[in-house]
């Protein structure tokens, strides 16, 4: 989509019509992201219903994640060549088709359920880049924090609600109702959204590069799949072979995009990375997501396998943190618009490190109120990070690169999620096996492994603190958001060192 630049006047507010567009996009994004985590608690029931093993059942989540990793890199090109309504309509039709297919899958056709999840993920993969690209085009820079804070509702509350919603459904209904209840809601949002949405800008012409698409699919897909296999005893192929192959193919993909930037239209424009604030924000988000999603994996394992809670109880215990994160987003956005990013991102990064550090002290009898408090601290800290960093990062690139910047961010989030989960599982397994060999009890060894896994996330979060200090509080000036001033990073570092010296003095 090609757009006129959003008004950059300080203090400008987003128009009522543009806010209506964003509300429907947020609603659609919320329901499709909710579906991404709603399957977590259903795996045991589905294994029994379809008579499949752990390896086959794991494909219900692996296939979804792989599809996201493969489709998202293409959305940067796609969103520039269709209208807002076309992209929204296609995404919702595809998602609803996959949801209907999943709900009607016969018990003898487990493979069809996996296909349905792939179709669902294809629709989901379009929604977040569409939302972020539209937001960046219609929201004035001075109002982006407030609006981006509302987007946090879809990004954080939906994943947090997924396990609780599925636990509640499965406590009294069959697994099919997870799809049957989502389908009419998604359908209604799609129909009403198409009636209310207006097109933002006009599509631009351009052919897709036939070489880049398979390179992106094999590169991102191979890397994410390889990472997802780490620590699994039933891996069909060496995960390290897949990871190595994925990295080689991604190198070829990068070379191809650099060539197309000089002579044609790249599938994923990597000139976004020449903008320092975007690159810093991207790196910070990737590391923060690794810690965030690693903890999202470890907490259910601890609460269910060690403490014996049911899936519903686990979801309810984790829900307050997710709700706090999402509901705090709009307030964080308003503060960001007033004071900039540093007063939010630096304390948030420190809080993230403290929260993950506290999780390294869990044991077999850690009080549930303490676990709840630690989780809320972690989620609130992440809320202080995500909204400002999204705004600063995407606002640092030129307008014509918005869709590519949001697509690259989405693709690397999938890689970061897989990497965070893989590292957590690898450390958990290695440390647990070591403690068990030394004579520790099964649960004692398991908890010891979890402590080390949380410790790894805490160590990674130190890098988030460093990047938070380097990242500027605001863009250069209103109206110059896309531009990166030469030597800006050096000035930021000098300011950070000066601030530290003053604090030390």
DOZA-651422 format. One record per residue (C-alpha): residue in three letters; x negated, y negated, z negated. Coordinates in nm, 2 decimals, always signed. Each point is the difference from the previous one (the first is absolute). Example, Ala and Ser with C-alpha at 12.3 -4.5 7.8 and 13.67 -1.06 7.14 Angstrom:
 res      x      y      z
 Ala  -1.23  +0.45  -0.78
 Ser  -0.14  -0.34  +0.07
END
This chain:
 res      x      y      z
 Unk  +0.00  +0.00  +0.00
 Unk  -0.13  -0.34  +0.09
 Unk  +0.10  -0.28  -0.23
 Unk  -0.02  -0.36  -0.07
 Unk  -0.21  -0.07  -0.31
 Unk  +0.19  -0.04  -0.32
 Unk  +0.01  -0.34  -0.15
 Unk  -0.31  -0.06  -0.21
 Unk  +0.11  -0.32  -0.18
 Unk  -0.09  +0.03  -0.37
 Unk  +0.32  +0.06  -0.20
 Unk  +0.20  +0.12  +0.30
 Unk  +0.26  +0.27  -0.07
 Unk  +0.11  +0.29  +0.22
 Unk  +0.33  -0.07  +0.18
 Unk  +0.32  +0.17  -0.10
 Unk  +0.02  +0.18  +0.34
 Unk  -0.35  +0.13  -0.03
 Unk  +0.06  +0.12  -0.36
 Unk  +0.30  +0.19  +0.12
 Unk  -0.22  +0.18  +0.26
 Unk  -0.25  +0.09  -0.27
 Unk  +0.27  +0.12  -0.25
 Unk  +0.12  +0.26  +0.25
 Unk  -0.35  +0.11  +0.08
 Unk  -0.08  +0.03  -0.37
 Unk  +0.32  +0.21  -0.05
 Unk  -0.09  +0.23  +0.28
 Unk  -0.36  +0.03  -0.11
 Unk  +0.11  +0.08  -0.36
 Unk  +0.22  +0.29  +0.11
 Unk  -0.26  +0.16  +0.23
 Unk  -0.28  -0.03  -0.25
 Unk  +0.23  +0.15  -0.27
 Unk  +0.03  +0.30  +0.22
 Unk  -0.37  +0.04  +0.02
 Unk  -0.03  +0.09  -0.37
 Unk  +0.35  +0.15  -0.06
 Unk  -0.13  +0.35  +0.11
 Unk  -0.25  +0.03  -0.28
 Unk  +0.23  +0.17  -0.25
 Unk  +0.17  +0.22  +0.27
 Unk  -0.30  +0.21  +0.09
 Unk  +0.07  +0.28  -0.25
 Unk  +0.36  +0.03  +0.11
 Unk  -0.09  +0.00  +0.37
 Unk  -0.26  +0.27  -0.05
 Unk  +0.27  +0.23  -0.14
 Unk  +0.27  -0.10  +0.25
 Unk  -0.22  +0.05  +0.31
 Unk  -0.21  +0.28  -0.16
 Unk  -0.33  -0.17  +0.09
 Unk  -0.33  -0.03  -0.20
 Unk  -0.18  -0.31  -0.13
 Unk  -0.20  -0.05  +0.31
 Unk  +0.31  -0.02  +0.23
 Unk  +0.20  -0.21  -0.25
 Unk  -0.29  -0.25  -0.02
 Unk  +0.05  -0.08  +0.37
 Unk  +0.32  -0.19  -0.10
 Unk  -0.22  -0.27  -0.14
 Unk  -0.31  +0.05  +0.21
 Unk  +0.20  -0.02  +0.33
 Unk  +0.16  -0.33  -0.12
 Unk  -0.33  -0.15  -0.10
 Unk  -0.17  +0.12  +0.33
 Unk  +0.27  -0.15  +0.21
 Unk  -0.03  -0.33  -0.18
 Unk  -0.37  +0.00  +0.06
 Unk  +0.04  +0.08  +0.37
 Unk  +0.29  -0.24  +0.08
 Unk  -0.09  -0.31  -0.20
 Unk  -0.32  -0.09  +0.21
 Unk  +0.23  -0.01  +0.31
 Unk  +0.25  -0.24  -0.15
 Unk  -0.23  -0.30  +0.04
 Unk  +0.02  +0.04  +0.38
 Unk  +0.37  +0.10  -0.02
 Unk  +0.12  -0.29  -0.20
 Unk  -0.14  -0.25  +0.25
 Unk  +0.20  +0.15  +0.28
 Unk  +0.35  +0.04  -0.14
 Unk  +0.24  -0.24  -0.17
 Unk  +0.07  +0.00  -0.38
 Unk  +0.34  +0.16  +0.06
 Unk  -0.14  +0.27  +0.23
 Unk  -0.27  +0.10  -0.24
 Unk  +0.25  +0.00  -0.30
 Unk  +0.26  +0.19  +0.19
 Unk  -0.24  +0.27  +0.13
 Unk  -0.16  +0.05  -0.34
 Unk  +0.34  +0.04  -0.17
 Unk  +0.14  +0.23  +0.27
 Unk  -0.31  +0.22  -0.02
 Unk  +0.01  +0.01  -0.38
 Unk  +0.37  +0.09  -0.02
 Unk  -0.05  +0.27  +0.27
 Unk  -0.27  +0.16  -0.21
 Unk  +0.21  -0.03  -0.32
 Unk  +0.30  +0.16  +0.17
 Unk  -0.21  +0.28  +0.14
 Unk  -0.16  +0.07  -0.34
 Unk  +0.34  +0.01  -0.18
 Unk  +0.13  +0.26  +0.26
 Unk  -0.31  +0.22  +0.02
 Unk  +0.10  +0.37  -0.02
 Unk  -0.16  +0.21  -0.28
 Unk  -0.18  +0.21  +0.26
 Unk  -0.17  -0.29  +0.18
 Unk  -0.24  -0.16  -0.24
 Unk  -0.21  -0.13  +0.29
 Unk  +0.30  -0.21  +0.10
 Unk  -0.01  -0.18  -0.33
 Unk  -0.36  -0.09  +0.06
 Unk  +0.09  -0.13  +0.34
 Unk  +0.28  -0.21  -0.16
 Unk  -0.26  -0.15  -0.24
 Unk  -0.22  -0.09  +0.29
 Unk  +0.29  -0.18  +0.17
 Unk  +0.08  -0.18  -0.33
 Unk  -0.36  -0.11  -0.04
 Unk  -0.01  -0.13  +0.36
 Unk  +0.28  -0.24  -0.09
 Unk  -0.15  -0.09  -0.33
 Unk  -0.34  -0.08  +0.16
 Unk  +0.15  -0.28  +0.20
 Unk  +0.19  -0.17  -0.28
 Unk  -0.28  -0.13  -0.22
 Unk  -0.21  -0.16  +0.28
 Unk  +0.32  -0.14  +0.14
 Unk  +0.09  -0.16  -0.33
 Unk  -0.35  -0.14  -0.06
 Unk  -0.04  -0.13  +0.35
 Unk  +0.34  -0.17  +0.00
 Unk  -0.07  -0.15  -0.35
 Unk  -0.33  -0.15  +0.12
 Unk  +0.16  -0.15  +0.30
 Unk  +0.31  -0.17  -0.16
 Unk  -0.11  -0.09  -0.35
 Unk  -0.20  -0.32  -0.05
 Unk  -0.34  +0.05  -0.16
 Unk  +0.10  -0.20  -0.31
 Unk  +0.30  +0.24  -0.06
 Unk  -0.16  +0.33  +0.08
 Unk  -0.08  +0.10  -0.36
 Unk  +0.36  -0.03  -0.11
 Unk  +0.13  +0.19  +0.30
 Unk  -0.28  +0.26  -0.01
 Unk  +0.09  +0.06  -0.37
 Unk  +0.35  +0.11  +0.11
 Unk  -0.16  +0.24  +0.25
 Unk  -0.17  +0.16  -0.30
 Unk  +0.34  +0.14  -0.10
 Unk  +0.00  +0.22  +0.30
 Unk  -0.36  +0.10  -0.03
 Unk  -0.02  +0.10  -0.37
 Unk  +0.35  +0.05  -0.14
 Unk  +0.10  +0.24  +0.28
 Unk  -0.29  +0.24  -0.06
 Unk  +0.05  -0.02  -0.37
 Unk  +0.37  +0.08  +0.03
 Unk  -0.05  +0.29  +0.24
 Unk  -0.09  +0.27  -0.26
 Unk  +0.26  -0.12  -0.25
 Unk  +0.28  +0.00  +0.27
 Unk  -0.10  +0.34  +0.13
 Unk  -0.01  +0.14  -0.36
 Unk  +0.35  -0.14  -0.07
 Unk  +0.14  +0.15  +0.33
 Unk  -0.16  +0.34  -0.05
 Unk  +0.12  +0.02  -0.36
 Unk  +0.36  +0.05  +0.13
 Unk  +0.00  +0.03  +0.38
 Unk  -0.20  +0.19  +0.27
 Unk  -0.30  -0.14  +0.18
 Unk  +0.21  -0.09  +0.31
 Unk  +0.16  -0.28  -0.19
 Unk  -0.33  -0.19  -0.01
 Unk  +0.05  -0.05  +0.37
 Unk  +0.38  -0.01  +0.00
 Unk  +0.01  -0.29  -0.25
 Unk  -0.28  -0.19  +0.18
 Unk  +0.15  +0.03  +0.35
 Unk  +0.32  -0.21  -0.04
 Unk  -0.20  -0.27  -0.18
 Unk  -0.26  -0.01  +0.27
 Unk  +0.26  +0.00  +0.27
 Unk  +0.19  -0.29  -0.15
 Unk  -0.31  -0.20  -0.04
 Unk  -0.09  +0.07  +0.36
 Unk  +0.34  -0.09  +0.14
 Unk  +0.05  -0.32  -0.21
 Unk  -0.37  -0.10  +0.04
 Unk  +0.03  +0.01  +0.38
 Unk  +0.31  -0.22  -0.01
 Unk  -0.17  -0.25  -0.23
 Unk  -0.36  +0.00  +0.13
 Unk  -0.12  -0.25  +0.25
 Unk  -0.31  +0.04  +0.22
 Unk  -0.31  -0.17  -0.12
 Unk  -0.19  -0.11  +0.31
 Unk  -0.03  +0.18  +0.33
 Unk  -0.18  +0.32  +0.10
 Unk  -0.31  -0.02  +0.21
 Unk  -0.09  +0.22  +0.29
 Unk  -0.28  +0.25  +0.00
 Unk  -0.08  +0.36  +0.07
 Unk  -0.11  +0.26  -0.27
 Unk  -0.34  +0.15  +0.03
 Unk  +0.03  +0.37  +0.06
 Unk  -0.34  +0.08  -0.15
 Unk  +0.05  -0.20  -0.33
 Unk  +0.32  +0.18  -0.10
 Unk  -0.14  +0.36  -0.03
 Unk  -0.32  -0.14  -0.16
 Unk  +0.20  -0.18  -0.26
 Unk  +0.22  +0.30  -0.06
 Unk  -0.29  +0.25  -0.03
 Unk  -0.22  -0.24  -0.20
 Unk  +0.24  -0.13  -0.26
 Unk  +0.20  +0.33  +0.00
 Unk  -0.31  +0.22  -0.04
 Unk  -0.15  -0.22  -0.27
 Unk  +0.32  -0.01  -0.21
 Unk  +0.07  +0.37  +0.05
 Unk  -0.35  +0.09  -0.10
 Unk  +0.02  -0.21  -0.31
 Unk  +0.33  +0.16  -0.09
 Unk  -0.16  +0.35  +0.01
 Unk  -0.27  -0.07  -0.25
 Unk  +0.04  +0.21  -0.31
 Unk  +0.25  +0.24  +0.16
 Unk  -0.08  +0.37  -0.01
 Unk  +0.22  +0.08  +0.30
 Unk  -0.15  -0.26  +0.24
 Unk  +0.03  +0.14  +0.36
 Unk  -0.32  -0.17  +0.10
 Unk  -0.29  -0.17  -0.17
 Unk  +0.11  -0.34  -0.12
 Unk  -0.35  -0.14  +0.04
 Unk  -0.01  +0.11  +0.36
 Unk  +0.33  -0.19  +0.06
 Unk  -0.13  -0.30  -0.18
 Unk  -0.32  +0.00  +0.20
 Unk  +0.18  +0.05  +0.32
 Unk  +0.25  -0.27  -0.08
 Unk  -0.27  -0.25  -0.08
 Unk  -0.18  +0.07  +0.34
 Unk  +0.33  -0.04  +0.19
 Unk  +0.07  -0.33  -0.19
 Unk  -0.34  -0.12  +0.10
 Unk  +0.09  +0.06  +0.36
 Unk  +0.34  -0.17  -0.06
 Unk  -0.18  -0.31  -0.14
 Unk  -0.24  -0.01  +0.30
 Unk  +0.30  +0.03  +0.24
 Unk  +0.18  -0.29  -0.18
 Unk  -0.31  -0.22  +0.02
 Unk  -0.03  +0.07  +0.37
 Unk  +0.37  -0.08  +0.06
 Unk  -0.03  -0.33  -0.20
 Unk  -0.24  -0.12  +0.27
 Unk  +0.18  +0.13  +0.31
 Unk  +0.36  +0.08  -0.09
 Unk  +0.26  +0.04  -0.27
 Unk  -0.11  +0.22  -0.30
 Unk  +0.24  +0.24  -0.17
 Unk  -0.13  -0.13  -0.34
 Unk  -0.17  -0.34  +0.02
 Unk  -0.31  +0.02  -0.23
 Unk  -0.07  -0.37  +0.03
 Unk  +0.20  -0.02  -0.32
 Unk  -0.31  +0.12  -0.18
 Unk  -0.20  -0.31  +0.11
 Unk  +0.21  -0.20  -0.24
 Unk  -0.18  +0.02  -0.33
 Unk  +0.30  -0.05  -0.23
 Unk  +0.20  +0.27  +0.18
 Unk  -0.29  +0.24  -0.02
 Unk  -0.05  -0.07  -0.37
 Unk  +0.37  +0.04  -0.07
 Unk  +0.01  +0.32  +0.21
 Unk  -0.29  +0.15  -0.20
 Unk  +0.16  -0.10  -0.33
 Unk  +0.33  +0.15  +0.09
 Unk  -0.15  +0.33  +0.12
 Unk  -0.19  +0.05  -0.33
 Unk  +0.30  -0.11  -0.21
 Unk  +0.23  +0.24  +0.19
 Unk  -0.25  +0.28  -0.06
 Unk  +0.03  -0.06  -0.38
 Unk  +0.37  -0.06  +0.01
 Unk  +0.09  +0.31  +0.20
 Unk  -0.25  +0.22  -0.18
 Unk  +0.17  -0.09  -0.33
 Unk  +0.34  +0.07  +0.16
 Unk  -0.12  +0.35  +0.08
 Unk  -0.16  +0.06  -0.34
 Unk  +0.28  -0.12  -0.23
 Unk  +0.27  +0.25  +0.12
 Unk  -0.26  +0.28  -0.03
 Unk  -0.08  -0.09  -0.35
 Unk  +0.36  -0.06  -0.11
 Unk  +0.14  +0.32  +0.15
 Unk  -0.29  +0.25  -0.01
 Unk  -0.15  -0.11  -0.33
 Unk  +0.29  -0.15  -0.20
 Unk  +0.28  +0.22  +0.15
 Unk  +0.23  -0.28  +0.11
 Unk  +0.26  +0.06  +0.27
 Unk  -0.02  -0.18  +0.34
 Unk  +0.29  -0.23  -0.11
 Unk  -0.17  -0.08  -0.33
 Unk  -0.32  -0.07  +0.18
 Unk  +0.17  -0.23  +0.25
 Unk  +0.18  -0.19  -0.28
 Unk  -0.32  -0.05  -0.20
 Unk  -0.18  -0.14  +0.31
 Unk  +0.29  -0.21  +0.12
 Unk  -0.04  -0.30  -0.25
 Unk  -0.35  -0.06  +0.13
 Unk  +0.11  +0.00  +0.36
 Unk  +0.30  -0.23  -0.08
 Unk  -0.23  -0.24  -0.19
 Unk  -0.23  -0.01  +0.30
 Unk  +0.27  -0.07  +0.25
 Unk  +0.21  -0.24  -0.21
 Unk  -0.31  -0.20  -0.09
 Unk  -0.09  -0.04  +0.37
 Unk  +0.23  -0.31  +0.07
 Unk  -0.14  -0.18  -0.31
 Unk  -0.35  +0.08  +0.09
 Unk  +0.07  -0.14  +0.35
 Unk  +0.13  -0.32  -0.15
 Unk  -0.31  -0.04  -0.22
 Unk  -0.22  +0.07  +0.30
 Unk  +0.16  -0.28  +0.20
 Unk  -0.07  -0.24  -0.29
 Unk  -0.34  +0.09  -0.12
 Unk  -0.16  +0.23  +0.26
 Unk  -0.12  +0.36  -0.02
 Unk  -0.29  +0.00  -0.24
 Unk  +0.19  -0.06  -0.32
 Unk  +0.21  +0.31  +0.09
 Unk  -0.24  +0.23  +0.19
 Unk  -0.30  -0.01  -0.25
 Unk  +0.21  +0.07  -0.31
 Unk  +0.19  +0.26  +0.20
 Unk  -0.32  +0.18  +0.10
 Unk  -0.12  -0.01  -0.36
 Unk  +0.33  +0.13  -0.13
 Unk  -0.01  +0.28  +0.26
 Unk  -0.35  +0.10  -0.12
 Unk  +0.12  +0.00  -0.36
 Unk  +0.31  +0.20  +0.08
 Unk  -0.19  +0.27  +0.18
 Unk  -0.26  +0.00  -0.27
 Unk  +0.26  +0.07  -0.26
 Unk  +0.13  +0.30  +0.20
 Unk  -0.35  +0.16  -0.05
 Unk  +0.09  +0.04  -0.36
 Unk  +0.32  +0.21  +0.04
 Unk  +0.02  +0.34  -0.17
 Unk  +0.25  +0.27  -0.08
 Unk  +0.19  -0.21  -0.25
 Unk  -0.02  -0.36  +0.13
 Unk  +0.32  -0.17  -0.11
 Unk  +0.25  -0.07  +0.28
 Unk  +0.05  -0.37  -0.10
 Unk  -0.38  -0.04  +0.05
 Unk  +0.01  +0.17  +0.34
 Unk  +0.29  -0.22  +0.10
 Unk  -0.19  -0.32  -0.12
 Unk  -0.31  +0.10  +0.19
 Unk  +0.20  +0.07  +0.32
 Unk  +0.18  -0.34  -0.03
 Unk  -0.33  -0.18  -0.05
 Unk  -0.14  +0.16  +0.32
 Unk  +0.31  -0.08  +0.20
 Unk  +0.02  -0.36  -0.12
 Unk  -0.37  -0.05  +0.08
 Unk  +0.06  +0.14  +0.35
 Unk  +0.29  -0.24  +0.05
 Unk  -0.23  -0.29  -0.08
 Unk  -0.24  +0.13  +0.27
 Unk  +0.21  +0.11  +0.29
 Unk  +0.22  -0.30  +0.08
 Unk  -0.29  -0.26  +0.00
 Unk  -0.23  +0.22  +0.19
 Unk  +0.26  +0.09  +0.27
 Unk  +0.07  -0.37  +0.05
 Unk  -0.37  -0.11  +0.01
 Unk  -0.11  +0.28  +0.22
 Unk  +0.27  -0.01  +0.27
 Unk  +0.01  -0.38  -0.01
 Unk  -0.37  -0.01  +0.09
 Unk  +0.04  +0.13  +0.35
 Unk  +0.13  -0.18  +0.31
 Unk  +0.37  +0.02  +0.08
 Unk  -0.05  +0.23  +0.30
 Unk  -0.18  +0.26  -0.22
 Unk  +0.27  +0.03  -0.27
 Unk  +0.15  +0.32  +0.13
 Unk  -0.35  +0.16  +0.04
 Unk  -0.11  -0.12  -0.35
 Unk  +0.31  +0.15  -0.16
 Unk  -0.04  +0.33  +0.20
 Unk  -0.37  +0.04  -0.10
 Unk  +0.10  -0.07  -0.36
 Unk  +0.27  +0.27  +0.01
 Unk  -0.22  +0.25  +0.17
 Unk  -0.28  -0.04  -0.26
 Unk  +0.25  +0.02  -0.28
 Unk  +0.08  +0.35  +0.12
 Unk  -0.37  +0.08  +0.01
 Unk  -0.05  -0.15  -0.34
 Unk  +0.29  +0.20  -0.15
 Unk  -0.13  +0.32  +0.14
 Unk  -0.35  -0.08  -0.12
 Unk  +0.12  -0.10  -0.35
 Unk  +0.19  +0.32  -0.03
 Unk  -0.29  +0.21  +0.14
 Unk  -0.26  -0.15  -0.23
 Unk  +0.23  +0.04  -0.30
 Unk  +0.08  +0.37  +0.08
 Unk  -0.37  +0.07  +0.07
 Unk  -0.12  -0.15  -0.33
 Unk  +0.29  +0.15  -0.19
 Unk  -0.08  +0.35  +0.13
 Unk  -0.37  -0.02  -0.04
 Unk  +0.01  -0.13  -0.35
 Unk  +0.27  +0.25  -0.11
 Unk  -0.19  +0.29  +0.14
 Unk  -0.32  -0.11  -0.18
 Unk  +0.18  -0.04  -0.34
 Unk  +0.18  +0.33  +0.05
 Unk  -0.34  +0.17  +0.07
 Unk  -0.13  -0.15  -0.33
 Unk  +0.28  +0.16  -0.19
 Unk  +0.27  -0.27  -0.02
 Unk  +0.36  +0.10  +0.00
 Unk  +0.20  -0.02  +0.32
 Unk  +0.19  -0.32  -0.10
 Unk  -0.30  -0.14  -0.16
 Unk  -0.21  +0.04  +0.31
 Unk  +0.29  -0.14  +0.21
 Unk  +0.02  -0.32  -0.21
 Unk  -0.37  -0.04  +0.00
 Unk  +0.00  +0.01  +0.38
 Unk  +0.28  -0.26  +0.01
 Unk  -0.21  -0.23  -0.23
 Unk  -0.28  +0.01  +0.25
 Unk  +0.24  -0.05  +0.30
 Unk  +0.14  -0.31  -0.17
 Unk  -0.35  -0.11  -0.08
 Unk  -0.09  +0.01  +0.37
 Unk  +0.30  -0.23  +0.07
 Unk  -0.12  -0.23  -0.28
 Unk  -0.35  -0.02  +0.15
 Unk  +0.15  -0.08  +0.35
 Unk  +0.20  -0.28  -0.16
 Unk  -0.32  -0.17  -0.10
 Unk  -0.05  -0.07  +0.37
 Unk  +0.35  -0.16  +0.00
 Unk  -0.11  -0.24  -0.27
 Unk  -0.31  -0.10  +0.20
 Unk  +0.20  -0.05  +0.32
 Unk  +0.26  -0.20  -0.20
 Unk  -0.27  -0.24  -0.11
 Unk  -0.13  -0.04  +0.36
 Unk  +0.35  -0.05  +0.15
 Unk  +0.10  -0.36  +0.02
 Unk  +0.31  -0.13  -0.18
 Unk  +0.15  -0.15  +0.31
 Unk  -0.06  -0.03  +0.37
 Unk  -0.21  -0.29  +0.12
 Unk  +0.30  -0.23  +0.02
 Unk  +0.36  +0.01  +0.10
 Unk  +0.03  +0.01  +0.37
 Unk  -0.35  +0.15  +0.04
 Unk  +0.08  +0.35  -0.14
 Unk  -0.11  +0.18  +0.31
 Unk  -0.34  -0.16  +0.01
 Unk  -0.29  +0.12  -0.19
 Unk  -0.26  -0.27  -0.06
 Unk  -0.36  +0.09  +0.06
 Unk  -0.19  +0.05  -0.32
 Unk  +0.33  +0.03  -0.20
 Unk  -0.11  +0.32  -0.16
 Unk  -0.32  -0.15  -0.12
 Unk  +0.19  -0.29  -0.16
 Unk  +0.24  +0.24  -0.17
 Unk  -0.29  +0.20  -0.15
 Unk  -0.17  -0.32  -0.11
 Unk  +0.32  -0.11  -0.17
 Unk  +0.04  +0.34  -0.17
 Unk  -0.36  -0.01  -0.13
 Unk  +0.06  -0.35  -0.12
 Unk  +0.32  +0.09  -0.18
 Unk  -0.18  +0.30  -0.16
 Unk  -0.28  -0.22  -0.12
 Unk  +0.24  -0.25  -0.15
 Unk  +0.19  +0.28  -0.17
 Unk  -0.33  +0.14  -0.14
 Unk  -0.11  -0.34  -0.12
END
